[in-house]
Amino acid sequence: MKKIHIILLVLVAGTIAFLVTFLQKTTTYDSVNTAMSKPGKYVHLMARWDASEPMEYDAIKNPNHLVFTAVDTLGNKVKVVYSNPKPENFEKSERLVLMGQYEAEKGVFVCKTIQTKCPSKYKEGQEYKDEKTTEPAQSSTKAPQNQPTNALVSIAVAK
């Protein structure tokens, strides 16, 4: 074999090894039923906090213990145990990404990490109040009068 063939074979083998490793580490968002069907497997659960169910959290007694009920978009519920401080925007978030595993023997989802997904400030046709002032924020459909629009900024950057 020529040296070039050996180098190409090593490159192809390295690329295949990289892709296999990368594909094993990728995850998708799972529903409650999918997480329950994979007990003990680490999953990313997309859900929201069910405010109609009681939440167990006492910041003074044990700030690293949070128990709540999560509900996914299909309406399936699961009890979640989180052993870290409650995220800052937990009650305001419209979606939660819960990373952890379902423990079938306890019947709970043991969460290692919570990412809160807050509502967007920039939804069409709605005005939001700026949290720092009492006046409504400007609508997202119009650019402020003193600032250039995106088209002008693009032209200025391109030159």
C-alpha positions in Angstrom: 0.0 0.0 0.0 1.0 3.5 -0.7 1.4 6.1 2.1 -1.5 8.1 0.8 -3.8 5.1 1.1 -2.8 4.5 4.7 -3.3 8.2 5.5 -6.8 8.1 3.9 -7.8 4.9 5.8 -6.7 6.5 9.1 -8.7 9.7 8.3 -11.8 7.7 7.4 -11.5 5.5 10.5 -11.0 8.7 12.7 -14.0 10.4 11.1 -16.2 7.3 11.7 -15.1 7.1 15.3 -15.8 10.8 15.8 -19.3 10.5 14.3 -20.2 7.4 16.4 -19.1 9.1 19.6 -21.0 12.3 18.7 -24.2 10.5 17.9 -24.1 8.6 21.2 -23.9 11.9 23.2 -26.7 13.7 21.4 -30.0 13.7 23.2 -33.6 14.7 22.3 -36.3 16.1 24.5 -38.5 13.3 25.8 -42.1 13.3 27.1 -43.1 11.9 30.5 -44.2 8.6 29.0 -40.9 8.2 27.1 -38.9 9.0 30.3 -40.9 6.4 32.2 -40.3 3.8 29.6 -36.5 4.3 30.0 -36.0 3.9 33.8 -32.5 4.6 34.9 -31.5 6.2 31.6 -30.4 9.9 31.6 -33.0 11.9 29.5 -33.9 15.5 28.9 -37.6 16.0 29.8 -39.5 19.0 28.3 -42.3 19.9 30.7 -43.8 22.7 32.8 -44.5 23.1 36.5 -48.1 22.0 37.4 -49.1 24.8 39.7 -52.3 23.0 40.6 -50.3 20.4 42.5 -48.4 21.1 45.8 -44.7 22.0 45.7 -42.4 21.0 48.6 -39.8 23.7 49.1 -38.5 25.3 52.3 -35.6 27.8 51.7 -34.8 28.0 55.4 -35.2 24.3 56.5 -33.6 22.7 53.4 -32.9 25.0 50.4 -31.5 22.0 48.4 -34.7 20.0 48.3 -37.4 20.7 45.8 -40.3 18.4 45.0 -42.9 19.3 42.4 -45.1 17.9 39.7 -44.2 18.4 36.1 -46.6 18.0 33.2 -45.7 17.6 29.5 -47.5 18.9 26.4 -49.5 15.7 26.2 -50.8 16.2 29.8 -48.8 13.4 31.4 -47.6 14.1 34.9 -44.6 13.0 36.9 -43.4 13.8 40.4 -39.9 15.5 40.2 -37.3 15.5 43.0 -34.5 18.1 42.6 -31.7 18.2 45.2 -30.3 21.7 44.4 -31.6 25.2 45.1 -34.8 26.2 43.3 -34.0 28.0 40.0 -34.6 31.8 40.2 -37.3 32.0 37.6 -39.0 28.7 38.3 -42.5 30.1 38.9 -42.3 32.4 35.9 -41.0 29.9 33.4 -43.4 28.7 30.7 -41.3 25.6 30.0 -38.7 23.6 31.9 -35.9 21.3 30.6 -35.4 18.7 33.3 -32.2 16.6 32.9 -32.1 13.4 34.9 -33.6 9.9 35.1 -36.8 8.2 36.0 -36.6 5.9 39.0 -39.4 3.3 38.6 -39.1 1.8 42.1 -39.7 5.2 43.7 -42.0 6.5 41.0 -40.2 9.8 40.7 -38.1 11.6 38.2 -34.8 12.5 39.9 -33.6 15.7 38.3 -29.9 16.7 38.2 -30.3 20.0 36.3 -33.2 22.3 35.5 -33.1 24.9 32.7 -35.9 27.4 32.8 -37.4 28.7 29.5 -38.9 32.1 30.1 -41.6 33.6 28.0 -40.4 35.8 25.1 -40.6 39.6 25.4 -40.9 39.9 21.7 -44.2 38.2 20.8 -46.1 39.9 18.0 -49.1 42.1 19.0 -48.3 42.1 22.7 -46.9 44.7 25.0 -44.8 43.8 27.9 -43.8 46.0 30.9 -40.2 46.6 31.4 -39.3 45.1 34.7 -37.2 48.1 35.8 -39.8 50.7 35.0 -43.6 50.9 35.4 -44.1 52.0 31.7 -44.8 49.5 29.0 -41.9 48.5 26.8 -41.9 49.5 23.2 -43.6 47.2 20.8 -41.3 44.9 18.9 -42.9 45.6 15.5 -41.4 49.2 15.3 -37.8 50.2 15.6 -37.0 53.0 18.0 -37.0 56.5 16.3 -33.3 57.3 17.2 -31.8 54.0 16.2 -31.2 52.6 12.6 -33.1 49.7 11.4 -31.5 46.3 10.8 -31.2 47.0 7.0 -29.2 50.1 7.7 -27.0 48.3 10.2 -26.3 45.6 7.6 -25.3 48.1 5.0 -23.1 49.9 7.4 -21.4 46.7 8.5 -20.9 45.5 4.9 -19.0 48.6 3.9 
